[in-house]
Amino acid sequence: MKKNVYIVLCVLGAIIPMAVFVPFALENGLDMGLFVREMFGTQVASFLSADLMVSSLALWVFIFFEVRKRPIKYWWLAVIANLAVGLSLALPLFLLMRELSEAPEKRKRHG
C-alpha cells in the first residue's frame, strides 16, 4: 500500500513541476540568470524558494543519516531527482527506495 502511494506521489512530483518548468524553458531557454531572478522576484516567490532550499537541505541530511543506518540501493537517485526536478519528486522517491530496502527484512522477520 505505502509503495503504491509513494509511486503515485513520484509521478505527480515529476509531472506537476515539469508542467510549469517546460513552458518557461521553451520560452526562455535555460537562462539560469532569469530563472533565479524570477525565483526571487517577489516576496512570495522568495519565501517559497527559500522554503524549498531549506527543505531540500533537510532531505539531504535525512538521506545521509538513513543510508548510514541501513543499506538503501540507489539512494543517490533521490539527490539527482532533487537537483533535476525538485523536492516533490526527490522525497517520495527516497521514501519509496527506503520502503523497498526494508521489505526483505520484514519478510524475513514475519515470513
ZADO-1210 file (C-alpha; in nm, 4 decimals, padded with zeros to 6 digits):
<atoms>
<atom x="00.0000" y="00.0000" z="00.0000" code="MET" pos="1"/>
<atom x="00.2681" y="00.2505" z="00.1033" code="LYS" pos="2"/>
<atom x="00.4724" y="00.1688" z="-00.2045" code="LYS" pos="3"/>
<atom x="00.1809" y="00.2500" z="-00.4342" code="ASN" pos="4"/>
<atom x="00.1230" y="00.5830" z="-00.2590" code="VAL" pos="5"/>
<atom x="00.4913" y="00.6731" z="-00.2985" code="TYR" pos="6"/>
<atom x="00.4828" y="00.5774" z="-00.6667" code="ILE" pos="7"/>
<atom x="00.1795" y="00.7989" z="-00.7299" code="VAL" pos="8"/>
<atom x="00.3493" y="01.0836" z="-00.5415" code="LEU" pos="9"/>
<atom x="00.6644" y="01.0361" z="-00.7532" code="CYS" pos="10"/>
<atom x="00.4628" y="01.0607" z="-01.0730" code="VAL" pos="11"/>
<atom x="00.2774" y="01.3705" z="-00.9539" code="LEU" pos="12"/>
<atom x="00.6004" y="01.5158" z="-00.8154" code="GLY" pos="13"/>
<atom x="00.7630" y="01.4856" z="-01.1558" code="ALA" pos="14"/>
<atom x="00.4731" y="01.5845" z="-01.3822" code="ILE" pos="15"/>
<atom x="00.3342" y="01.8879" z="-01.1995" code="ILE" pos="16"/>
<atom x="00.6604" y="02.0844" z="-01.1608" code="PRO" pos="17"/>
<atom x="00.7666" y="01.9973" z="-01.5156" code="MET" pos="18"/>
<atom x="00.4308" y="02.1213" z="-01.6451" code="ALA" pos="19"/>
<atom x="00.5318" y="02.4616" z="-01.5096" code="VAL" pos="20"/>
<atom x="00.9038" y="02.4492" z="-01.5940" code="PHE" pos="21"/>
<atom x="00.8866" y="02.3188" z="-01.9527" code="VAL" pos="22"/>
<atom x="00.6865" y="02.6163" z="-02.0877" code="PRO" pos="23"/>
<atom x="00.9331" y="02.8516" z="-01.9137" code="PHE" pos="24"/>
<atom x="01.2285" y="02.6657" z="-02.0697" code="ALA" pos="25"/>
<atom x="01.0668" y="02.6611" z="-02.4134" code="LEU" pos="26"/>
<atom x="01.0051" y="03.0342" z="-02.3985" code="GLU" pos="27"/>
<atom x="01.3335" y="03.1410" z="-02.2370" code="ASN" pos="28"/>
<atom x="01.5735" y="02.8533" z="-02.2902" code="GLY" pos="29"/>
<atom x="01.7843" y="02.7529" z="-01.9934" code="LEU" pos="30"/>
<atom x="01.8530" y="03.1123" z="-01.8905" code="ASP" pos="31"/>
<atom x="01.9620" y="03.0471" z="-01.5322" code="MET" pos="32"/>
<atom x="02.0000" y="03.4181" z="-01.4573" code="GLY" pos="33"/>
<atom x="01.6377" y="03.4797" z="-01.5471" code="LEU" pos="34"/>
<atom x="01.5328" y="03.1652" z="-01.3628" code="PHE" pos="35"/>
<atom x="01.6997" y="03.2821" z="-01.0393" code="VAL" pos="36"/>
<atom x="01.5662" y="03.6377" z="-01.0796" code="ARG" pos="37"/>
<atom x="01.2152" y="03.5001" z="-01.1146" code="GLU" pos="38"/>
<atom x="01.2662" y="03.2627" z="-00.8207" code="MET" pos="39"/>
<atom x="01.3278" y="03.5677" z="-00.6011" code="PHE" pos="40"/>
<atom x="01.1216" y="03.8207" z="-00.7991" code="GLY" pos="41"/>
<atom x="00.8565" y="03.8731" z="-00.5312" code="THR" pos="42"/>
<atom x="00.8391" y="03.8213" z="-00.1571" code="GLN" pos="43"/>
<atom x="00.6093" y="03.5226" z="-00.2046" code="VAL" pos="44"/>
<atom x="00.8403" y="03.3652" z="-00.4648" code="ALA" pos="45"/>
<atom x="01.1378" y="03.4314" z="-00.2340" code="SER" pos="46"/>
<atom x="00.9556" y="03.2692" z="00.0578" code="PHE" pos="47"/>
<atom x="00.8714" y="02.9587" z="-00.1467" code="LEU" pos="48"/>
<atom x="01.2206" y="02.9353" z="-00.2963" code="SER" pos="49"/>
<atom x="01.3874" y="02.9689" z="00.0444" code="ALA" pos="50"/>
<atom x="01.1487" y="02.7123" z="00.1917" code="ASP" pos="51"/>
<atom x="01.2283" y="02.4626" z="-00.0855" code="LEU" pos="52"/>
<atom x="01.6031" y="02.5151" z="-00.0491" code="MET" pos="53"/>
<atom x="01.5950" y="02.4565" z="00.3269" code="VAL" pos="54"/>
<atom x="01.3597" y="02.1580" z="00.2818" code="SER" pos="55"/>
<atom x="01.5939" y="02.0124" z="00.0192" code="SER" pos="56"/>
<atom x="01.8869" y="02.0508" z="00.2575" code="LEU" pos="57"/>
<atom x="01.6821" y="01.8765" z="00.5278" code="ALA" pos="58"/>
<atom x="01.6113" y="01.5910" z="00.2854" code="LEU" pos="59"/>
<atom x="01.9820" y="01.5540" z="00.2051" code="TRP" pos="60"/>
<atom x="02.0655" y="01.5403" z="00.5775" code="VAL" pos="61"/>
<atom x="01.7862" y="01.2845" z="00.6290" code="PHE" pos="62"/>
<atom x="01.9234" y="01.0737" z="00.3426" code="ILE" pos="63"/>
<atom x="02.2757" y="01.1000" z="00.4855" code="PHE" pos="64"/>
<atom x="02.1636" y="00.9586" z="00.8218" code="PHE" pos="65"/>
<atom x="01.9262" y="00.6981" z="00.6776" code="GLU" pos="66"/>
<atom x="02.1852" y="00.5390" z="00.4472" code="VAL" pos="67"/>
<atom x="02.4181" y="00.5007" z="00.7437" code="ARG" pos="68"/>
<atom x="02.1524" y="00.3098" z="00.9394" code="LYS" pos="69"/>
<atom x="02.0642" y="00.0646" z="00.6610" code="ARG" pos="70"/>
<atom x="02.1689" y="-00.0052" z="00.3051" code="PRO" pos="71"/>
<atom x="01.9375" y="00.1709" z="00.0599" code="ILE" pos="72"/>
<atom x="02.0073" y="00.0867" z="-00.3014" code="LYS" pos="73"/>
<atom x="02.0290" y="00.3782" z="-00.5416" code="TYR" pos="74"/>
<atom x="01.9732" y="00.6392" z="-00.2671" code="TRP" pos="75"/>
<atom x="02.1733" y="00.8860" z="-00.4749" code="TRP" pos="76"/>
<atom x="01.8925" y="00.8923" z="-00.7346" code="LEU" pos="77"/>
<atom x="01.6891" y="01.0969" z="-00.4863" code="ALA" pos="78"/>
<atom x="01.9652" y="01.3599" z="-00.4753" code="VAL" pos="79"/>
<atom x="01.9772" y="01.3719" z="-00.8559" code="ILE" pos="80"/>
<atom x="01.5966" y="01.3947" z="-00.8682" code="ALA" pos="81"/>
<atom x="01.6111" y="01.6811" z="-00.6199" code="ASN" pos="82"/>
<atom x="01.8559" y="01.8726" z="-00.8379" code="LEU" pos="83"/>
<atom x="01.6900" y="01.7863" z="-01.1699" code="ALA" pos="84"/>
<atom x="01.3204" y="01.8161" z="-01.0791" code="VAL" pos="85"/>
<atom x="01.2774" y="01.9127" z="-00.7173" code="GLY" pos="86"/>
<atom x="01.1764" y="01.8074" z="-00.3713" code="LEU" pos="87"/>
<atom x="00.8331" y="01.6988" z="-00.4951" code="SER" pos="88"/>
<atom x="00.9956" y="01.4040" z="-00.6732" code="LEU" pos="89"/>
<atom x="01.3004" y="01.3504" z="-00.4534" code="ALA" pos="90"/>
<atom x="01.1199" y="01.2993" z="-00.1217" code="LEU" pos="91"/>
<atom x="00.8669" y="01.0353" z="-00.2307" code="PRO" pos="92"/>
<atom x="01.1375" y="00.8670" z="-00.4411" code="LEU" pos="93"/>
<atom x="01.3674" y="00.8320" z="-00.1406" code="PHE" pos="94"/>
<atom x="01.0797" y="00.7134" z="00.0799" code="LEU" pos="95"/>
<atom x="00.9946" y="00.4530" z="-00.1851" code="LEU" pos="96"/>
<atom x="01.3554" y="00.3327" z="-00.2027" code="MET" pos="97"/>
<atom x="01.3719" y="00.3177" z="00.1765" code="ARG" pos="98"/>
<atom x="01.0466" y="00.1194" z="00.1872" code="GLU" pos="99"/>
<atom x="01.1777" y="-00.1220" z="-00.0770" code="LEU" pos="100"/>
<atom x="01.5011" y="-00.1700" z="00.1174" code="SER" pos="101"/>
<atom x="01.3026" y="-00.2599" z="00.4315" code="GLU" pos="102"/>
<atom x="01.0689" y="-00.5043" z="00.2554" code="ALA" pos="103"/>
<atom x="01.3129" y="-00.8015" z="00.2514" code="PRO" pos="104"/>
<atom x="01.3899" y="-00.7508" z="00.6217" code="GLU" pos="105"/>
<atom x="01.0186" y="-00.7507" z="00.7104" code="LYS" pos="106"/>
<atom x="00.9605" y="-01.0676" z="00.5074" code="ARG" pos="107"/>
<atom x="01.2419" y="-01.2445" z="00.6930" code="LYS" pos="108"/>
<atom x="01.1028" y="-01.1450" z="01.0347" code="ARG" pos="109"/>
<atom x="00.7393" y="-01.2197" z="00.9569" code="HIS" pos="110"/>
<atom x="00.7694" y="-01.4866" z="00.6956" code="GLY" pos="111"/>
</atoms>
